[in-house]
Amino acid sequence: MGPEKENWWVYMLRCQDGTLYTGATCDIPRRLAAHNSGKGAKYTRGRGPVELVYTQACGTHSQALRREAAVKKLTRPQKWELVREQAGLRYELAPMEGITGLVFRQMHHRYFGGVDRYFTPFLSPGQNGTFNKKELAQVRPEDNQGMEVVPQLLTRRAEDFIWAARELEQMGYRQVNLNLGCPSGTVTAKGKGAGFLTDPEGLDRFLDQIFGALEIPISIKTRLGMDSPEEFPRLLDIFQQYPVAELILHPRVRADFYRHPVRMEAFSQAAARCTLPLSYNGNLITAQDCHRLASQYPQVQALMIGRGLIANPALARQAKGGLPASRQELRLFHDGLYEGYSQAFRSRKNAICRMKDVWRCLLCLFEGTEKQAKQLRKAVEPADYEAQVAAIFRDLPLREQTVPDWC
């Protein structure tokens, strides 16, 4: 017998039900494809699609088998610690009203993964202690299985936030998020979202009440201020008085909306002073963008991505060293979204309107889209829309990374 081949690996897969599977192989792509076709192992059959979350080079076959046995003996938390240690940076999906709701989360998690934490578009708890039916449909625990989901709350009334956070905690959620970043005029005019940043004293009282009343961890997503980044040092001083689980900073002011370039000088100043767990959000479009920011700011623990993940649903996976999106994956993802929205809205025409919002970003992953983009915008009837989608997937070359032109 000749010497053993020295290109064996131990790997772990995250199954659709959230469990982990450990195996050994000398060909990871082939083995992953086998698992996703139902032929990889009895355990993963029926639990797919699976996502590759951990790999370790082990040398020979016998060395890989010994390491596989050792990993299998670990507890579930210990296995996840291995995964997170290797992954390093955490990747999060930004809450985007009208886009990143339940259907999008489900389809993204099913076909791409790579996202460690999904934030819901904001919920607005009413003064009568209720969520409306639309909001409840977004956070039903049974519909969010296998994903780490953080509900976001939009309010300036501490009692409403406290009520909602307790309700969500009873549903099984492990964190809630406070929205201090929404720039919409209808929101800020009521002193909510980014509008709350104009009242530091009121915000301080609000935070004092909610942190004093709640045990569930609370994270905050904020902008630099309403009109000027010079507002942020005072805001940061307020935030740092409380045990904020994660401070997600979008380095724009409300007046910038989403078109002004991110203010990286202000972010650098904030990062140098911040003692809270810090996350970055804003204009992360490619895996290189993610790597560059993580390298420049080692204190950043998570990257939150919005339009970049709509345009390239595989972005988080790629940033972790995984494969770019394939044409087949994108088609399955699209079809899942389209069908999911059609069922949710009980209308394919209404679903088309939502899909156009997605395509506004997703087209940036294809080349030569001018003609198809125009025809897609015109499509009203399902047959016309579906024909244009078929032409896009059939005819247009696919890029490995996004070239944004949505501004």
C-alpha positions in Angstrom: 0.0 0.0 0.0 1.2 3.5 -0.8 1.2 6.4 1.6 -2.1 8.0 2.6 -3.3 11.0 0.7 -2.8 14.1 2.8 -5.7 16.3 1.7 -8.4 15.2 4.1 -10.7 17.6 6.0 -13.1 17.6 8.9 -16.2 19.7 8.3 -19.4 20.7 10.0 -22.7 21.5 8.3 -25.6 23.5 9.7 -28.8 21.7 8.8 -32.1 23.4 8.1 -33.4 22.5 11.6 -30.4 24.3 13.1 -28.5 21.2 14.2 -24.8 20.5 13.3 -23.5 17.5 11.3 -19.8 16.6 11.5 -18.0 14.6 8.8 -14.7 14.0 7.1 -13.9 14.2 3.4 -11.1 14.7 0.8 -13.4 16.7 -1.4 -15.6 19.3 0.3 -17.5 20.7 -2.7 -18.4 17.2 -3.8 -19.4 16.1 -0.3 -21.5 19.2 0.2 -23.3 18.6 -3.1 -24.0 15.0 -2.0 -25.5 16.2 1.3 -27.7 18.7 -0.5 -28.9 16.0 -2.9 -29.9 13.7 -0.1 -27.1 11.3 -0.7 -24.5 12.5 1.8 -25.6 10.9 5.0 -28.7 9.5 6.7 -28.7 12.3 9.3 -28.7 15.1 6.7 -31.3 13.5 4.5 -34.5 15.5 5.0 -32.6 18.3 6.9 -31.4 20.2 3.9 -30.4 22.3 2.4 -27.3 22.3 4.5 -24.7 25.0 4.9 -20.9 24.5 5.3 -19.9 26.4 8.5 -16.6 24.9 9.6 -13.6 23.2 7.9 -10.3 22.0 9.3 -7.4 20.5 7.3 -6.3 17.3 8.9 -3.7 15.7 6.6 -4.3 12.0 6.2 -7.5 10.0 6.3 -6.7 8.4 9.6 -5.9 11.9 11.1 -9.2 13.2 9.8 -11.1 10.3 11.4 -9.5 10.9 14.7 -10.3 14.6 14.6 -13.9 13.9 13.4 -14.4 11.6 16.4 -13.0 14.3 18.8 -15.3 17.0 17.4 -18.3 14.7 17.6 -17.7 14.3 21.3 -18.0 18.0 21.9 -21.2 19.5 23.3 -23.4 21.6 21.0 -22.2 24.9 22.5 -18.5 23.7 22.1 -19.1 22.9 18.4 -20.7 26.3 17.8 -17.7 27.9 19.6 -15.5 26.2 17.0 -17.7 27.6 14.2 -17.7 31.1 15.6 -14.0 31.1 16.4 -13.2 30.2 12.8 -15.8 32.6 11.4 -14.5 35.4 13.6 -16.6 38.3 12.5 -20.4 38.1 12.8 -22.5 39.0 9.8 -26.0 40.5 10.3 -28.9 41.3 7.9 -30.0 44.9 8.3 -33.7 45.6 8.9 -35.1 47.1 5.7 -38.8 48.0 5.8 -40.7 46.3 3.0 -37.9 44.0 1.9 -36.2 42.0 4.6 -39.3 40.6 6.2 -40.3 37.0 7.0 -40.4 35.7 3.4 -37.0 37.2 2.6 -35.4 35.8 5.8 -36.8 32.4 5.2 -35.6 32.2 1.6 -32.2 33.7 2.3 -31.6 31.3 5.1 -32.7 28.4 3.0 -30.6 29.1 -0.1 -27.6 31.1 1.0 -27.1 31.3 4.8 -23.9 33.0 6.0 -25.9 35.4 8.0 -25.4 35.0 11.8 -28.2 37.2 12.9 -31.3 38.6 11.1 -32.9 41.8 12.3 -36.6 42.3 11.6 -38.0 45.5 10.0 -39.3 47.6 12.9 -42.4 46.8 14.9 -44.4 49.7 16.3 -46.0 48.6 19.6 -49.3 50.3 20.2 -50.3 52.2 23.3 -53.0 49.6 23.9 -50.4 46.8 24.4 -50.8 45.1 21.1 -48.9 44.2 17.9 -51.0 44.4 14.7 -51.6 41.3 12.7 -48.9 42.2 10.1 -46.3 42.6 12.8 -47.3 39.4 14.6 -47.0 37.5 11.3 -43.3 38.6 11.1 -42.3 37.3 14.5 -44.2 34.0 15.0 -41.5 31.8 16.5 -42.6 28.7 14.5 -41.9 30.7 11.2 -38.4 31.7 12.3 -37.0 28.4 13.3 -33.3 27.7 12.6 -32.4 31.4 12.4 -31.2 33.8 15.1 -33.7 36.7 14.7 -33.7 40.0 16.6 -37.0 41.9 16.5 -36.5 45.7 16.1 -38.8 48.1 18.0 -39.7 51.6 17.0 -41.2 53.8 19.7 -40.3 56.7 22.1 -42.6 55.5 24.9 -40.7 53.4 27.4 -43.8 51.6 28.6 -44.6 50.4 25.1 -41.0 49.2 24.5 -41.1 47.4 27.9 -44.4 45.7 27.1 -43.2 44.6 23.6 -39.9 43.4 24.8 -41.5 41.2 27.4 -43.9 39.8 24.9 -41.1 38.9 22.6 -39.0 37.4 25.4 -42.0 35.1 26.2 -42.0 34.1 22.5 -38.4 32.9 23.0 -36.5 35.8 21.5 -33.1 36.4 23.1 -32.6 40.1 22.2 -34.5 43.1 21.1 -33.3 46.1 19.2 -34.1 49.8 19.5 -34.4 51.7 16.2 -32.7 55.1 16.4 -31.8 55.3 12.8 -34.9 55.4 10.6 -34.7 58.7 8.6 -38.3 58.7 7.2 -40.0 62.0 7.6 -43.2 60.4 8.9 -41.2 58.7 11.6 -38.8 61.5 12.7 -41.7 64.0 12.8 -43.0 62.0 15.7 -39.7 62.0 17.5 -39.0 58.3 16.7 -36.2 56.6 14.9 -33.4 59.2 14.1 -35.8 61.9 15.3 -35.3 60.7 18.9 -31.6 61.7 18.6 -32.7 65.4 18.8 -33.8 64.9 22.4 -30.7 63.5 24.3 -32.3 64.1 27.7 -35.5 62.4 26.8 -33.5 59.5 25.2 -31.5 59.2 28.4 -34.7 58.9 30.5 -36.1 56.4 28.1 -33.0 54.2 28.2 -32.9 54.4 32.0 -36.5 53.1 32.2 -36.1 50.3 29.7 -32.8 49.0 31.0 -34.0 49.3 34.5 -37.2 47.3 33.8 -36.0 44.5 31.4 -33.7 41.5 31.7 -33.7 40.7 27.9 -30.5 42.1 26.2 -31.1 45.3 24.3 -29.1 46.4 21.3 -29.3 49.8 19.6 -29.1 50.7 15.9 -28.4 54.4 15.5 -27.1 57.1 13.2 -24.6 59.7 14.1 -27.2 62.3 14.7 -30.0 64.2 13.1 -28.1 66.9 11.3 -24.4 66.7 12.2 -21.9 64.0 13.2 -20.9 66.4 16.0 -24.0 65.3 17.8 -22.7 61.8 18.3 -20.1 62.2 21.1 -22.9 63.3 23.5 -25.1 60.5 22.3 -22.3 58.0 22.8 -21.8 59.2 26.4 -25.5 58.5 27.0 -25.4 55.0 25.4 -22.3 54.0 27.4 -24.1 54.5 30.7 -26.2 51.4 29.9 -25.4 47.7 29.3 -26.1 47.9 25.6 -25.7 44.4 24.1 -24.6 45.7 20.7 -24.2 49.3 19.4 -24.8 49.2 15.7 -23.6 52.4 14.2 -24.6 53.6 10.7 -22.2 56.5 10.1 -24.6 58.9 8.4 -26.9 61.5 9.9 -30.6 61.6 9.3 -30.2 64.4 6.7 -27.9 62.1 4.6 -30.7 59.5 4.2 -28.8 56.7 2.2 -27.2 58.7 -0.6 -24.5 60.7 1.1 -21.2 58.8 1.4 -20.7 57.1 4.8 -18.8 59.4 7.2 -15.8 57.2 8.0 -13.9 59.9 9.9 -16.8 60.2 12.3 -17.0 56.4 12.6 -13.2 56.2 13.4 -13.6 58.8 16.2 -16.6 56.9 17.6 -14.8 53.5 17.4 -11.8 54.9 19.3 -14.1 56.0 22.2 -16.7 53.3 22.2 -16.5 50.8 25.1 -19.6 48.9 24.0 -19.8 45.9 21.7 -19.6 47.7 18.4 -21.0 46.8 15.0 -20.8 48.7 11.7 -23.5 49.3 9.1 -23.3 51.1 5.8 -22.3 50.6 2.2 -20.8 47.1 2.5 -21.2 45.8 -1.1 -18.4 43.2 -1.6 -16.5 40.7 0.4 -13.5 42.9 0.0 -15.4 45.8 1.6 -16.1 43.6 4.6 -12.5 42.3 4.9 -11.1 45.8 4.6 -13.4 47.3 7.3 -12.8 44.4 9.6 -9.0 44.8 9.2 -9.1 48.5 9.7 -11.4 48.3 12.8 -10.5 45.2 14.8 -12.7 46.3 17.6 -15.8 45.8 15.4 -17.5 42.6 16.3 -20.2 42.4 13.6 -20.9 43.8 10.2 -24.6 44.6 9.4 -25.4 44.6 5.7 -28.5 45.8 3.9 -28.5 46.6 0.2 -25.3 44.6 -0.3 -27.1 41.4 0.7 -30.1 42.2 -1.4 -27.9 42.7 -4.4 -25.8 39.6 -3.7 -27.5 37.2 -1.3 -24.3 35.1 -1.1 -22.3 38.1 0.2 -22.0 37.0 3.8 -21.1 33.5 2.7 -18.4 34.8 0.4 -17.0 37.1 3.1 -16.6 34.0 5.2 -14.6 32.3 2.4 -17.6 30.5 0.8 -18.7 30.3 -2.8 -20.3 33.1 -4.8 -23.9 32.8 -5.8 -24.7 30.4 -8.6 -27.3 31.1 -11.3 -29.3 28.1 -10.0 -29.3 29.3 -6.4 -30.4 32.8 -7.5 -33.2 31.3 -9.5 -34.4 29.1 -6.7 -34.1 32.1 -4.3 -36.1 34.3 -6.7 -38.8 31.7 -7.2 -39.1 31.2 -3.5 -39.5 34.9 -2.9 -42.0 35.3 -5.7 -44.2 32.4 -4.5 -43.9 33.4 -0.8 -45.0 37.0 -1.6 -47.8 35.8 -3.8 -49.2 33.7 -1.0 -48.6 36.4 1.6 -50.3 39.1 -0.5 -52.8 36.7 -2.1 -51.9 38.4 -5.4 -49.2 37.8 -7.9 -49.5 41.5 -9.1 -48.8 42.7 -5.6 -45.9 40.2 -5.3 -44.5 41.7 -8.5 -44.4 45.2 -6.8 -42.4 43.7 -3.9 -40.1 41.8 -6.3 -39.3 45.0 -8.2 -37.8 46.4 -4.9 -35.6 43.3 -4.7 -34.6 43.5 -8.4 -33.5 47.1 -8.0 -30.5 45.7 -6.1 -30.3 42.2 -7.5 -29.9 43.4 -11.1 -26.5 44.8 -10.0 -25.2 41.2 -9.9 -25.8 40.8 -13.6 -24.1 42.4 -16.6 -25.8 44.3 -19.4 -29.1 44.9 -17.6 -30.3 48.2 -19.2 -32.8 46.6 -21.5 -34.1 44.0 -19.1 -34.3 46.6 -16.3 -36.6 48.8 -18.4 -38.8 45.9 -19.4 -39.0 44.7 -15.8 -40.1 48.1 -14.5 -42.9 48.1 -17.1 -44.2 44.6 -16.3 -47.6 44.5 -14.6 -49.1 41.2 -15.6 -47.6 38.1 -14.1 -46.9 36.6 -17.5 -44.9 39.6 -18.6 -43.0 39.7 -15.4 -42.2 36.0 -15.5 -41.0 36.2 -19.1 -38.6 39.1 -18.2 -37.2 37.1 -15.2 -36.7 34.1 -17.4 -34.8 36.2 -19.9 -32.6 37.7 -17.2 -31.6 34.3 -15.8 -31.2 32.8 -19.3 -29.3 35.6 -21.1 -27.4 37.9 -18.8 -23.9 37.1 -17.6 -23.6 36.8 -13.8 -20.9 38.7 -11.9 -19.1 37.3 -8.9 -19.6 40.6 -7.0 -22.0 43.5 -7.1 -21.4 46.6 -9.1 -23.9 49.0 -7.5 -25.9 51.5 -9.5 -29.0 51.8 -7.4 -28.3 55.4 -6.3 
